Amino acid sequence: MASSGASQFPAAAHPLADEPSDIASNINYHAQYSPHFSPFKFELEQAYYATAESVRDRLIQQWNDTYAHFHKVDPKQTYYLSMEYLQGRALTNAIGNLNLQGAYADALNKLGHKLEAIVDQEKDAALGNGGLGRLASCFLDSMATLNLPAWGYGLRYRYGLFKQRITKDGQEEIAEDWLEKFSPWEVVRHDVVFPVKFFGRVEVNPDGTRKWVPGETMQALAYDVPIPGYKTKNTISLRLWEARASAADFNLFQFNDGQYESAAQLHSRAQQICAVLYPGDATEEGKLLRLKQQFFLCSASLQDIISRFKERKHGKSLKWSEFPSKVAVQLNDTHPTLAIPELMRLLMDEEGLGWDEAWDVTTRTIAYTNHTVLPEALEKWSQAVMWKLLPRHMEIIEEIDKRFMEMIKASHSNLESKLSSMRILDNNPEKAVVRMANLCVVSSHTVNGVAQLHSDILKAELFSDYVSIWPKRFQNKTNGITPRRWLRFCSPELSNIITRWLKTDKWVTNLDLLVGLREFADNADLQAEWSSAKMANKNRLAQYIMRVTGVSIDPNSLFDIQIKRIHEYKRQLLNILGAIYRYKKLKEMSANERKNVTPRTVMIGGKAFATYTNAKRIVKLVSDVGAVVNSDPEVNNYLKVVFVPNYNVSVAEILIPGSELSQHISTAGMEASGTSNMKFSLNGCLIIGTLDGANVEIREEIGNENFFLFGATADEVPKLRKDRENGLFKPDPRFEEAKQFIRSGAFGSYDYNPLLDSLEGNSGYGRGDYFLVGHDFASYMDAQKRVDEAYKDRKRWLKMSILSTAGSGKFSSDRTIAQYAKEIWNIEECRIP
């Protein structure tokens, strides 16, 4: 053992220990009797795994109690289907939710380790990409905390998206290694295995029923991850599927004949399914693999849900009409759309229901959340690829499409002229596709957007024709974030101040109580405490930046942060152009003039999709600008620009508490909601942003005067694009100056012309500044000037910061999930007594 302390605590199993010495013994027990490493070592890594397993002991007990209770009560349950979950580290969250932080910190001290150092050993689970996956994880936390009977379903990706490295050539993608050793949080369920079929053909039986004869069958094996609620015994499951082939699928004869690859063909195909999140789909193979992933998630999850329904009915008569009163299925975006035809197939082909009965059950069970109005993200799948991979499902989709069109002709003839865009199948001979969003809208009982503005756009534009048929089908559910991970645990200093001033810690599960801070916003004592908590977080962030990038940043400068997926509509390009203009002006000033400037550190982080060239050019530009600015002795006391590499949940947990200004600057009408904006506001950070997504509601809640607004509004955008096409755009001279400065070679010899060309011209693919960077540049720079002024007035800034946190109550995922439970799923609390 690495520490002499360890020997005082005998290795003894205490799975439910509360006392530090018993916890220390339980950790020791796992180090010895659940070994994953050679004996006689108890260094940081070994200590992390042993600690995680000791926490898991208690979670397993609560988990078993939770599902035993659900089994006894037999409530209606929700099943949340998502291709992504960005869980973040589990250790801090678990001991925080169990209210055992202090006990674990003491126990580890006794063993010669610090809790912070142990926590740092954990790798983020690479199961997601961005906001969609993080939202799903916040939702699970709230479902558990609200004691709701619910499950999450996803895929167990071996490598997830990718690990981002920043080199002199920009972003480099390498495989994520989160499962290289193993994850101590998951429990494999060898008894939960379902066959998932692909390819093949459809046979018609003599009685006219149809049967899918597959060409390939994989096994879906369940891995469960426990999700504890905050200060409650309820612990629910995130069930992740892994694709396997069986021993029978291994051809021993071929292997012994030297044909090693073909002997294990199915095994290698099974491994591909859960290897990578969003594999490149430029080739037909890539498209087939993505579709396989989506179907694999849907089929395994639905078979699991159905088998549980049948189990509960054991010995009683099975009424399929009762299925929707026991089961709610939520589709997180269009990725799990295939759950619709798969549920129909299982009910008709496996359970013997007729079409009408199966359709009634399906439409009363499934609800759909739309997360985007971006055309490229509203999935459309090639009909040819679908027929090849899922021939029976294509028959079912054709039938749904046919019946939908008949219904329109019979009872909504005024919409007949719209049918070509409303129907599910687009039979364009050039490129026949299945429109997944249309399939979801036609087949779900409820469709929701994720912020008021976004839901209004869905009803007024994207799905307006359907609204006239089913006005009650459409709802809004403004996103939220869990206050546990995003304030209580990631910023203990600020949390403790809030608890002290509100005289209660109940705000952690009732975020509306934060409004009580408003009466103290001008209080000099609170402002002083608030300021020191923010400074502690800024110092921690500065140390982190030094460690990962080697850049030294000044905690007394304004920390200005934009972290999110790199995408042209999120406009990291607008941000960096603003920084470039700021740098150019600083260069032109005298030393005396510079002394009046508000010093600023601009940090940008996020991953650019591997094949998204312009996004990768933006990453390269940010790091090139940083390299020049940060090493320029004339100005680097007034401006630093840092690209933060490999953005993930754990990185966000350091960046967000240390932030003072955050940029949420998407082109209005394009960001469905955003949730990082909520995390920043909650942490007393001020937002510079457009009237887009949840920004609109954040500004309403925290007060217009505490939000730096700029840019065109969503309803102005189409006209501005039209004007641009007609050559009516007059660029602001500052915008031209910033672009010219890049072209001058000030930031190196890399060819940025293709990126700058996207901002040029009046129209055309990849030109014409579709995202209105040029139009919004002037008002953006003016808003930044207001930021600089406000920051100079410390009292005013601190008051704004406190009011930002005070107005964040609405944005708890507890509120969001309570609304889903009541207004969409119709499920109720099922708390362990």
C-alpha positions in Angstrom: 0.0 0.0 0.0 1.2 3.5 -0.8 0.2 4.9 2.6 1.0 3.8 6.2 -2.5 5.0 7.1 -4.1 2.2 5.1 -2.8 -0.5 7.4 -4.8 0.8 10.3 -8.1 0.1 8.5 -8.6 -3.7 8.1 -10.0 -4.7 4.6 -13.6 -5.3 5.6 -16.8 -5.1 3.6 -19.0 -2.2 4.8 -21.3 -1.7 1.8 -23.5 0.8 3.6 -20.9 2.6 5.7 -21.5 6.2 6.8 -18.5 6.6 9.2 -15.1 7.6 7.7 -13.3 4.7 9.3 -15.8 2.2 8.0 -15.7 3.8 4.6 -11.9 3.5 4.7 -12.1 -0.2 5.5 -14.6 -0.7 2.7 -12.3 1.1 0.2 -9.5 -1.1 1.5 -11.7 -4.2 1.0 -12.3 -3.3 -2.6 -8.5 -2.6 -3.2 -7.9 -6.2 -2.0 -10.9 -8.3 -2.9 -12.2 -6.6 -6.1 -8.7 -6.3 -7.6 -8.1 -4.9 -11.0 -4.3 -4.3 -10.6 -1.3 -6.1 -9.3 -1.3 -6.4 -5.5 0.7 -4.1 -3.1 -0.2 -0.9 -5.0 -2.5 1.7 -3.7 -1.6 4.7 -5.8 -4.1 7.3 -7.1 -5.5 5.2 -9.9 -6.0 2.1 -7.7 -7.5 4.3 -5.0 -10.0 5.8 -7.4 -11.3 2.5 -8.6 -11.6 1.1 -5.0 -13.3 4.3 -3.9 -15.8 4.2 -6.8 -16.6 0.6 -6.1 -17.3 1.4 -2.4 -19.7 4.1 -3.5 -21.3 1.7 -6.0 -22.0 -0.8 -3.1 -24.4 1.7 -1.6 -25.9 2.7 -5.0 -26.6 -1.0 -5.8 -28.5 -1.4 -2.6 -30.6 1.7 -3.3 -31.0 0.6 -6.9 -32.3 -2.8 -6.0 -34.7 -1.3 -3.4 -35.9 1.2 -6.0 -36.8 -1.4 -8.7 -38.3 -3.7 -6.1 -40.5 -0.9 -5.0 -41.5 -0.1 -8.6 -42.2 -3.8 -9.1 -44.5 -3.8 -6.1 -46.4 -0.6 -6.9 -46.4 -1.2 -10.7 -46.7 2.5 -11.7 -46.6 3.8 -15.2 -43.0 4.3 -16.2 -41.1 6.5 -18.6 -38.4 5.3 -21.0 -36.2 8.0 -22.4 -34.5 7.0 -25.7 -31.4 9.0 -26.6 -28.4 8.4 -28.9 -26.3 10.6 -26.5 -25.7 11.0 -22.8 -22.9 13.3 -21.6 -22.8 12.1 -18.0 -19.6 13.7 -16.8 -17.7 12.3 -13.8 -19.8 10.2 -11.5 -17.9 10.1 -8.3 -18.4 13.7 -7.0 -22.0 13.6 -8.2 -22.7 10.3 -6.4 -21.2 11.2 -3.1 -22.8 14.6 -3.3 -26.3 13.2 -4.0 -25.7 10.6 -1.2 -24.7 13.5 1.1 -21.4 11.8 1.9 -18.8 14.3 0.6 -17.3 14.9 4.0 -17.2 11.3 5.1 -15.5 10.3 1.9 -13.0 13.1 2.1 -12.1 12.1 5.7 -11.9 8.4 4.8 -9.5 9.1 1.9 -7.4 11.4 4.2 -7.0 8.5 6.6 -5.8 6.4 3.6 -3.3 9.1 2.7 -5.2 10.5 -0.3 -7.0 13.7 -1.1 -10.6 13.5 -2.5 -9.8 16.1 -5.2 -6.9 14.1 -6.5 -8.9 10.9 -6.5 -11.8 12.6 -8.4 -9.3 13.7 -11.0 -8.5 10.1 -12.0 -12.0 9.6 -13.4 -12.4 9.8 -17.2 -15.6 11.4 -18.6 -17.9 8.7 -20.2 -17.7 9.4 -23.9 -21.4 8.8 -24.7 -22.3 12.2 -26.2 -21.4 15.1 -28.3 -23.1 18.3 -27.1 -26.2 19.9 -25.6 -28.5 17.0 -26.6 -26.5 14.5 -24.6 -25.9 16.7 -21.6 -29.7 17.6 -21.5 -30.5 13.9 -21.4 -28.1 13.5 -18.4 -29.5 16.4 -16.5 -33.0 14.9 -17.1 -32.0 11.6 -15.6 -30.6 13.4 -12.5 -34.0 15.2 -12.1 -36.0 12.0 -12.7 -34.2 10.3 -9.9 -34.3 13.4 -7.6 -38.1 13.7 -8.2 -38.5 10.0 -7.4 -40.1 9.3 -10.8 -40.3 5.8 -12.2 -38.1 6.1 -15.2 -35.2 4.6 -17.3 -32.7 6.1 -19.7 -31.8 4.0 -22.8 -28.6 4.5 -24.9 -25.7 2.8 -26.5 -22.4 1.9 -24.9 -19.9 3.5 -27.3 -16.4 2.2 -27.0 -14.8 5.4 -28.3 -17.6 7.9 -28.2 -17.1 11.0 -30.4 -13.3 11.7 -30.2 -10.7 13.2 -28.0 -9.6 16.6 -29.4 -6.0 17.6 -29.6 -4.9 21.0 -30.8 -1.7 21.0 -32.8 -0.1 23.6 -35.1 -2.4 22.2 -37.8 -5.5 22.9 -35.8 -7.9 20.2 -34.4 -6.8 16.6 -34.4 -9.2 13.7 -33.6 -8.0 10.7 -31.6 -10.0 7.9 -30.2 -11.4 8.5 -26.7 -10.0 6.1 -24.1 -12.7 6.1 -21.4 -13.2 2.3 -21.5 -9.5 1.5 -22.0 -9.4 0.0 -18.5 -13.1 -0.2 -17.5 -15.9 1.8 -15.9 -16.5 1.0 -12.3 -20.0 2.5 -12.5 -21.6 0.0 -14.9 -23.0 -3.4 -14.1 -23.3 -5.9 -16.9 -26.6 -7.7 -17.0 -25.8 -11.1 -18.5 -29.5 -12.1 -18.2 -30.7 -9.1 -20.3 -30.0 -10.0 -23.9 -32.1 -9.4 -27.0 -31.7 -10.4 -30.6 -31.6 -7.4 -33.0 -32.0 -8.2 -36.7 -30.9 -6.6 -39.9 -31.2 -7.1 -43.7 -33.0 -10.1 -45.1 -36.5 -10.2 -46.7 -40.2 -10.3 -45.8 -42.2 -13.5 -46.2 -46.0 -13.6 -46.5 -47.6 -16.4 -44.4 -50.6 -18.4 -45.8 -52.9 -16.4 -43.5 -51.7 -13.1 -45.0 -49.6 -12.1 -42.0 -46.0 -11.0 -42.8 -42.8 -12.2 -41.3 -39.3 -10.7 -41.5 -36.6 -13.2 -42.2 -33.4 -11.4 -41.2 -30.0 -11.8 -43.0 -28.0 -10.9 -39.9 -28.7 -11.1 -36.2 -26.8 -9.5 -33.4 -27.2 -9.8 -29.6 -27.9 -6.6 -27.5 -26.4 -7.0 -24.0 -27.4 -4.6 -21.2 -25.0 -2.6 -19.1 -26.7 -0.6 -16.3 -25.3 2.6 -14.8 -26.9 3.8 -11.5 -28.4 7.3 -11.4 -28.9 8.5 -7.8 -31.3 11.2 -6.8 -30.3 14.0 -4.5 -30.9 13.2 -0.8 -33.4 10.5 -1.7 -33.0 6.7 -1.8 -34.4 6.5 -5.3 -31.7 5.4 -7.8 -32.7 4.7 -11.4 -31.0 3.2 -14.4 -29.3 4.3 -17.5 -29.3 1.1 -19.6 -26.7 1.1 -22.3 -26.7 -1.6 -25.0 -23.6 -3.3 -26.3 -23.7 -5.3 -29.6 -22.3 -8.8 -29.4 -22.1 -11.9 -31.7 -22.3 -15.3 -30.1 -19.7 -18.2 -30.0 -21.9 -20.0 -32.6 -21.2 -17.1 -35.0 -17.5 -17.8 -34.9 -16.5 -20.2 -37.7 -13.9 -22.5 -36.3 -13.5 -24.4 -39.6 -12.6 -21.2 -41.5 -10.3 -20.0 -38.7 -8.3 -23.3 -38.7 -8.2 -23.0 -42.5 -6.3 -19.7 -42.0 -9.3 -17.5 -43.0 -9.1 -15.5 -39.7 -11.0 -12.4 -40.8 -14.0 -14.2 -42.4 -14.1 -16.6 -39.4 -15.0 -13.7 -37.1 -16.9 -11.5 -39.5 -20.0 -11.1 -37.5 -18.0 -10.4 -34.4 -16.2 -7.6 -36.0 -19.5 -6.2 -37.5 -21.0 -6.3 -34.0 -18.1 -4.3 -32.6 -18.6 -1.6 -35.2 -22.1 -0.9 -34.0 -21.0 0.5 -30.7 -17.5 1.7 -31.6 -18.1 5.4 -32.4 -20.8 8.0 -31.9 -22.0 9.5 -35.3 -19.6 7.6 -37.6 -18.9 9.5 -40.8 -21.8 8.9 -43.2 -20.3 10.1 -46.5 -20.3 6.5 -47.8 -23.1 4.0 -48.1 -21.3 1.9 -45.5 -21.3 4.9 -43.1 -25.0 5.5 -43.7 -25.8 1.8 -43.0 -23.8 1.8 -39.8 -25.5 5.0 -38.5 -28.9 3.5 -39.3 -27.9 0.2 -37.6 -26.9 2.1 -34.5 -30.2 3.9 -34.4 -32.2 0.7 -35.0 -30.1 -1.2 -32.5 -31.0 1.2 -29.7 -34.7 1.2 -30.6 -35.2 -2.5 -31.1 -33.3 -3.6 -28.0 -35.0 -1.0 -25.8 -38.5 -1.8 -27.0 -38.0 -5.6 -26.6 -36.9 -4.9 -23.1 -39.9 -2.6 -22.3 -42.3 -5.2 -23.8 -40.8 -8.1 -21.9 -41.1 -6.1 -18.7 -44.7 -5.3 -19.4 -45.5 -9.0 -20.1 -43.6 -10.1 -16.9 -45.7 -7.8 -14.8 -48.8 -9.3 -16.3 -47.6 -12.8 -15.5 -50.5 -15.1 -14.9 -53.0 -12.3 -15.6 -54.7 -11.7 -18.9 -52.6 -9.6 -21.2 -54.4 -6.5 -22.5 -52.3 -4.6 -25.0 -54.7 -1.7 -24.9 -53.3 -1.1 -21.3 -49.7 -0.8 -22.6 -49.8 3.0 -22.9 -51.2 3.3 -19.4 -48.0 1.6 -18.1 -45.4 2.8 -20.7 -44.4 6.3 -21.9 -41.6 6.4 -24.5 -39.9 9.7 -25.2 -37.8 10.1 -28.4 -35.0 12.6 -27.8 -34.8 14.1 -31.3 -35.2 12.1 -34.5 -32.4 9.6 -33.9 -34.7 7.1 -32.2 -37.5 7.5 -34.7 -37.3 3.8 -35.8 -38.9 3.0 -32.4 -42.2 3.8 -34.2 -42.1 1.2 -37.0 -40.3 -1.2 -34.6 -43.1 -1.0 -32.0 -45.7 -1.6 -34.8 -43.7 -4.6 -36.0 -43.3 -6.1 -32.6 -47.0 -5.7 -31.8 -48.2 -7.0 -35.2 -45.7 -9.7 -36.2 -44.6 -11.0 -32.8 -47.7 -10.3 -30.6 -50.4 -10.8 -33.3 -52.2 -7.5 -33.1 -54.0 -6.0 -36.1 -52.9 -2.7 -37.6 -55.6 -0.5 -36.0 -54.9 -1.9 -32.5 -51.1 -1.7 -32.9 -51.4 1.9 -34.3 -53.6 2.9 -31.3 -51.1 1.5 -28.8 -48.1 3.0 -30.6 -49.5 6.5 -31.0 -50.6 6.6 -27.3 -47.2 5.4 -26.2 -44.7 7.6 -28.1 -43.9 11.3 -27.7 -41.2 13.3 -29.6 -38.9 16.1 -28.7 -37.7 18.3 -31.5 -34.3 19.9 -30.9 -33.6 21.8 -34.1 -35.0 23.7 -37.0 -31.7 23.2 -38.9 -32.5 21.3 -42.1 -29.4 19.2 -42.0 -30.3 17.9 -38.5 -33.9 17.0 -39.4 -32.9 13.5 -40.5 -33.8 12.2 -43.9 -32.8 8.6 -44.7 -32.4 7.2 -48.2 -35.3 4.9 -49.0 -32.9 2.5 -50.8 -30.7 2.2 -47.7 -33.8 1.6 -45.5 -35.2 -1.1 -47.8 -31.9 -2.8 -47.7 -31.4 -2.8 -43.9 -35.0 -2.9 -42.6 -37.3 -4.2 -45.3 -40.2 -4.9 -42.9 -40.0 -1.4 -41.4 -40.1 0.2 -44.8 -43.4 -1.6 -45.5 -44.8 -0.3 -42.2 -43.6 3.3 -42.9 -45.2 3.1 -46.4 -48.5 2.0 -44.8 -48.3 4.9 -42.2 -47.6 7.3 -45.1 -50.5 5.9 -47.2 -53.0 6.1 -44.4 -51.9 9.6 -43.4 -52.5 10.8 -47.0 -55.9 9.1 -47.1 -56.9 10.8 -43.9 -55.9 14.2 -45.3 -57.9 13.7 -48.5 -60.9 12.5 -46.5 -61.1 15.1 -43.7 -58.6 18.0 -44.5 -59.0 18.5 -48.2 -57.8 22.1 -47.8 -54.3 20.7 -47.1 -54.1 18.5 -50.2 -51.9 21.0 -51.9 -49.4 20.7 -49.0 -49.3 16.9 -49.0 -46.0 16.7 -50.9 -44.2 18.4 -48.0 -46.3 16.9 -45.2 -46.1 13.3 -46.1 -43.4 10.9 -44.7 -42.0 9.6 -47.9 -40.3 12.0 -50.3 -40.3 10.0 -53.6 -38.2 12.4 -55.5 -36.6 10.1 -58.2 -33.3 11.9 -57.8 -33.1 11.1 -54.1 -36.0 9.3 -52.5 -35.9 9.7 -48.7 -37.9 9.0 -45.5 -38.4 12.2 -43.5 -37.9 11.2 -39.9 -39.3 14.3 -38.3 -42.6 14.0 -40.3 -42.8 10.3 -39.2 -42.4 11.5 -35.6 -45.1 14.2 -35.8 -47.6 11.9 -37.5 -47.1 9.0 -35.1 -46.7 10.7 -31.7 -49.3 11.9 -29.2 -47.2 14.9 -28.2 -44.5 16.9 -30.0 -42.5 19.5 -28.0 -39.9 22.2 -28.6 -37.3 23.1 -26.0 -37.7 26.9 -25.5 -40.7 29.2 -26.0 -39.2 30.9 -29.1 -38.3 27.5 -30.6 -41.7 26.0 -30.0 -43.4 29.0 -31.5 -41.2 28.7 -34.6 -42.1 25.0 -34.8 -45.8 25.8 -34.7 -45.7 28.8 -37.0 -43.2 27.5 -39.6 -41.7 24.0 -39.5 -44.9 22.0 -38.5 -47.6 24.7 -39.1 -49.6 22.4 -41.5 -49.8 19.7 -38.9 -50.9 22.2 -36.2 -54.1 22.8 -38.1 -54.9 19.1 -37.9 -53.8 18.4 -34.3 -53.5 21.8 -32.5 -53.3 20.1 -29.0 -50.4 17.8 -30.1 -47.8 20.6 -29.8 -46.3 21.8 -26.5 -43.3 23.7 -25.2 -41.0 22.4 -22.6 -38.2 24.9 -21.9 -35.0 23.0 -21.2 -33.3 23.0 -17.8 -30.1 22.0 -16.0 -29.5 20.2 -12.8 -28.6 22.6 -10.0 -26.6 19.8 -8.3 -23.9 19.3 -10.8 -24.0 22.9 -12.2 -23.8 24.8 -9.0 -23.9 22.8 -5.7 -21.0 20.6 -6.6 -19.0 22.5 -9.2 -18.9 25.8 -7.2 -19.1 24.9 -3.5 -17.8 28.4 -2.5 -20.7 30.2 -4.2 -23.2 27.5 -3.1 -22.3 27.9 0.6 -22.7 31.7 0.3 -26.2 31.3 -1.3 -27.2 28.8 1.5 -26.0 31.2 4.2 -27.8 34.2 2.8 -31.0 32.4 2.1 -30.7 30.6 5.5 -31.6 27.3 3.8 -30.1 24.8 1.3 -33.6 23.8 0.0 -32.8 25.9 -3.1 -30.8 22.8 -4.4 -34.1 21.0 -5.1 -36.3 24.1 -5.4 -34.3 26.5 -7.5 -37.1 29.2 -7.4 -35.9 30.1 -3.9 -32.9 31.8 -5.5 -35.1 34.8 -6.1 -34.6 35.5 -2.4 -31.1 36.8 -3.3 -32.6 39.8 -5.0 -33.2 41.7 -1.8 -29.4 41.5 -1.0 -28.1 42.4 -4.5 -26.9 45.8 -3.3 -25.6 44.5 0.1 -21.8 45.3 0.4 -21.2 42.2 2.5 -22.8 39.8 0.1 -21.0 41.5 -2.8 -17.6 41.1 -1.0 -18.3 37.4 -0.4 -19.6 36.9 -3.9 -16.5 38.6 -5.4 -14.1 36.3 -3.4 -16.0 33.2 -4.4 -15.8 34.2 -8.1 -12.1 35.0 -7.6 -11.4 31.5 -6.1 -13.1 30.0 -9.2 -11.1 32.3 -11.5 -7.9 31.2 -9.9 -8.7 27.6 -10.2 -9.6 28.1 -13.9 -6.3 30.1 -14.5 -4.3 27.1 -13.0 -6.2 24.7 -15.3 -5.5 26.8 -18.4 -1.8 27.0 -17.5 -1.7 23.2 -17.0 -3.4 22.2 -20.3 -2.3 25.0 -22.7 0.8 26.5 -21.1 -0.8 30.0 -21.4 -0.7 32.2 -18.3 -3.9 34.2 -17.9 -4.5 37.0 -15.4 -7.4 36.4 -12.9 -7.9 40.1 -12.7 -8.9 40.4 -16.4 -12.5 39.9 -17.5 -13.0 36.1 -18.2 -15.0 35.9 -21.4 -16.0 32.3 -22.4 -17.7 30.6 -25.3 -17.9 26.8 -25.0 -20.1 24.7 -27.3 -20.0 22.6 -30.4 -18.1 24.5 -33.2 -20.7 25.3 -35.8 -21.2 28.2 -38.1 -24.6 29.0 -36.7 -23.2 29.3 -33.2 -20.9 31.9 -34.6 -17.6 31.3 -32.9 -16.4 33.2 -36.0 -18.1 36.4 -34.9 -16.4 36.0 -31.5 -12.9 35.6 -32.9 -13.4 38.4 -35.5 -14.4 40.7 -32.6 -11.2 39.6 -30.7 -9.1 40.3 -33.8 -10.6 43.8 -34.2 -9.9 44.4 -30.5 -6.3 43.2 -31.0 -5.8 45.5 -34.0 -7.1 48.5 -32.1 -4.8 47.8 -29.1 -1.8 47.6 -31.5 -2.8 51.1 -32.8 -3.0 52.7 -29.3 -0.3 54.4 -27.3 0.9 52.8 -24.1 -1.1 55.5 -22.2 -4.3 54.9 -24.1 -4.1 51.2 -23.3 -4.2 51.9 -19.6 -7.9 52.8 -20.0 -8.8 49.4 -21.7 -10.6 46.7 -19.7 -8.2 43.7 -19.8 -9.9 40.6 -21.2 -9.2 36.9 -21.6 -11.2 35.3 -24.4 -11.6 31.5 -24.1 -13.2 29.4 -26.8 -13.7 25.7 -26.5 -15.6 23.0 -28.4 -15.2 20.2 -30.9 -15.6 20.6 -34.6 -17.2 17.5 -36.3 -14.4 15.6 -38.0 -15.6 16.2 -41.5 -16.9 19.8 -41.0 -14.1 21.7 -42.8 -15.2 25.3 -42.0 -15.7 24.5 -38.3 -12.2 23.1 -38.2 -10.9 26.3 -39.9 -12.5 28.3 -37.1 -10.7 26.2 -34.5 -7.4 26.8 -36.4 -8.0 30.5 -36.6 -8.7 30.8 -32.9 -5.5 29.0 -32.0 -3.5 31.0 -34.6 -4.8 34.3 -33.2 -4.0 33.1 -29.7 -0.4 32.2 -30.6 0.2 35.8 -32.0 -1.8 37.8 -29.4 -0.5 35.9 -26.3 3.1 36.4 -27.2 2.8 40.1 -28.1 4.4 41.9 -25.2 2.8 45.2 -26.2 -0.8 44.0 -25.7 -0.8 40.7 -23.9 -1.5 42.4 -20.5 -4.8 43.7 -22.1 -5.9 40.7 -24.2 -5.3 37.0 -24.3 -7.0 34.5 -26.6 -7.1 30.8 -25.6 -8.5 27.8 -27.3 -9.4 25.3 -24.5 -8.8 21.8 -25.8 -11.0 18.7 -25.5 -14.1 20.4 -24.1 -16.3 18.0 -22.1 -18.4 18.0 -19.0 -15.5 18.0 -16.5 -13.8 20.9 -18.4 -17.1 22.8 -18.3 -17.3 22.3 -14.5 -14.1 24.4 -14.2 -14.8 27.0 -16.9 -18.4 27.9 -16.0 -17.9 28.8 -12.3 -14.8 30.9 -13.3 -16.7 32.8 -16.1 -17.8 36.4 -15.9 -19.1 37.0 -19.4 -20.4 34.3 -21.7 -21.2 34.5 -25.4 -24.4 32.9 -26.7 -24.4 34.6 -30.0 -26.1 32.2 -32.5 -28.0 33.7 -35.4 -31.5 34.4 -34.1 -34.0 31.5 -34.7 -31.3 28.8 -35.1 -30.5 27.7 -31.6 -33.4 25.6 -30.3 -32.6 26.4 -26.7 -29.1 26.1 -25.5 -28.4 24.9 -22.0 -24.9 26.2 -21.3 -26.5 29.7 -21.2 -28.5 28.5 -18.2 -25.4 27.1 -16.5 -23.5 30.4 -16.9 -26.4 32.5 -15.6 -26.8 30.2 -12.6 -23.2 30.8 -11.7 -23.5 34.6 -11.8 -22.0 35.0 -15.2 -23.4 37.7 -17.5 -24.5 36.9 -21.0 -23.8 38.7 -24.3 -26.3 37.3 -26.7 -28.9 37.4 -29.4 -32.6 36.9 -28.9 -32.4 33.2 -29.6 -33.4 30.0 -28.0 -33.6 30.2 -24.2 -31.7 33.5 -24.2 -35.1 35.1 -24.6 -36.5 33.6 -21.4 -33.2 34.1 -19.5 -33.3 37.8 -20.3 -37.0 38.0 -19.1 -36.1 36.2 -15.8 -32.9 38.1 -14.9 -33.9 41.5 -16.2 -33.1 43.2 -19.6 -30.6 45.5 -17.9 -28.5 42.5 -16.8 -28.2 41.1 -20.3 -26.0 42.4 -23.2 -28.3 42.2 -26.1 -27.3 42.6 -29.8 -28.2 41.4 -33.3 -31.1 40.8 -35.6 -34.2 39.1 -34.3 -35.6 35.8 -35.6 -38.3 37.4 -37.6 -35.9 39.9 -39.3 -33.5 37.1 -40.5 -35.3 36.0 -43.7 -35.6 39.6 -44.9 -32.0 40.3 -44.2 -30.9 37.2 -46.2 -33.1 38.4 -49.0 -31.7 41.9 -48.9 -28.2 40.4 -49.0 -29.0 38.3 -52.1 -30.2 41.5 -53.7 -26.9 43.3 -53.1 -28.3 45.6 -50.4 -25.9 44.8 -47.6 -23.5 47.6 -46.5 -20.8 46.2 -44.3 -19.6 48.0 -41.2 -16.0 49.3 -41.8 -14.9 47.5 -38.6 -16.0 44.2 -40.1 -14.0 44.8 -43.3 -11.0 45.8 -41.2 -11.1 42.6 -39.2 -11.3 40.4 -42.3 -8.5 42.4 -44.0 -6.3 42.0 -41.0 -6.5 38.2 -41.3 -5.9 38.4 -45.1 -2.8 40.5 -44.4 -1.1 37.4 -42.9 -1.0 38.8 -39.4 -1.8 35.4 -38.0 0.5 33.2 -40.1 0.5 31.8 -43.6 -2.5 29.4 -43.4 -5.0 30.0 -46.2 -8.1 31.4 -44.5 -9.7 32.5 -47.8 -12.2 29.7 -47.9 -13.5 30.7 -44.4 -13.6 34.4 -45.2 -15.2 33.6 -48.6 -18.2 32.2 -46.7 -18.8 35.8 -45.4 -18.5 37.3 -48.9 -20.8 37.7 -51.9 -24.6 38.0 -51.8 -25.6 34.4 -52.2 -24.5 31.0 -53.3 -23.5 27.8 -51.5 -20.8 28.5 -48.9 -21.0 32.2 -49.6 -23.3 35.1 -48.9 -22.9 35.0 -45.1 -25.9 32.9 -44.4 -25.5 33.2 -40.6 -25.4 37.1 -40.8 -22.0 37.5 -39.1 -21.4 40.7 -41.1 -24.9 42.1 -40.4 -24.6 41.6 -36.6 -20.9 42.6 -36.3 -21.6 46.3 -35.7 -24.1 45.8 -32.9 -22.0 43.0 -31.4 -19.0 45.4 -31.1 -21.2 48.1 -29.6 -22.5 45.5 -27.0 -18.9 44.6 -26.2 -18.2 48.2 -25.5 -21.1 48.3 -23.0 -19.5 45.2 -21.4 -16.2 46.9 -21.0 -17.8 49.9 -19.4 -19.9 47.9 -17.0 -17.0 45.8 -15.9 -15.1 48.9 -14.8 -17.8 49.6 -12.2 -17.2 46.8 -9.7 -20.3 47.3 -7.6 -22.6 47.4 -10.6 -21.1 44.3 -12.1 -21.3 42.3 -8.9 -25.0 43.4 -8.5 -25.7 42.2 -12.1 -23.9 38.9 -11.3 -26.0 38.3 -8.1 -29.2 39.2 -10.0 -28.2 36.7 -12.8 -28.1 33.9 -10.3 -31.2 35.1 -8.5 -33.2 35.0 -11.8 -32.1 31.5 -12.8 -34.8 29.5 -10.8 -36.9 28.7 -13.8 -34.0 26.9 -15.6 -33.9 23.9 -13.3 -34.3 20.5 -15.1 -36.5 19.6 -12.0 -39.1 22.1 -13.3 -38.7 20.8 -16.9 -39.1 17.1 -15.9 -42.0 17.8 -13.6 -43.8 19.4 -16.6 -42.9 16.4 -18.8 -44.2 14.0 -16.1 -47.5 15.8 -15.7 -48.2 17.1 -19.2 -46.7 14.5 -21.5 -46.0 11.2 -19.7 -48.7 11.2 -17.1 -46.5 9.5 -14.5 -46.3 10.2 -10.8 -43.7 10.1 -8.0 -42.9 6.6 -6.7 -40.7 7.3 -3.7 -39.1 4.4 -1.7 -40.7 4.6 1.7 
